[in-house]
């Protein structure tokens, strides 16, 4: 049997506006996480914690969608070098939060 997957509920391709927008959005949120980790918690620990959770929720939501699309595309065609390259790119982006994770 030959099945095809419709990945359009996620994205229509790596070169679409939607994919590029989410890729830019995750870069912005990762930069915000890293900047936030350099801040002092101050006296309002509750606000600090809520902001931390909000940022990581944003990173996780975007990363899940981007990675799921990329992995599904790769699973459908293991010779898809564009998907393999994008997966490496996404993993590198996410590893940029490692230093912030140790501080927070």
C-alpha positions, 0 to 999 in steps of 0.5 A: 500500500502506498500512503501519503501524509498530509502535513499541511495542518502543520506547514506546507513546506520549509519555504512557506511564510508560516514556517519561516515566521515560526522559525523567526519566532522561536529565535526571538523567544530563545533570545528572550529566554537567554536575556531573561536568565541574565536578569535578577529574580528581584523581590517578586519571585512569583512574577519571575516564575510565571515569566519563566514558565511563559517563555518555556511554554512558547519555546516548547509550543513552537519547537514541537510544531517545527520538529514534528513537521520536520521529523514527519517529512524525514520519516516519509522520505529518509533521503530528504536532505532538506529535512535532515538539515533543518532538524540539525538547525532546530536542534542547534537552536534549542541547544542555545537555551542550555546555558539559560536552563542551568541558571534558571 
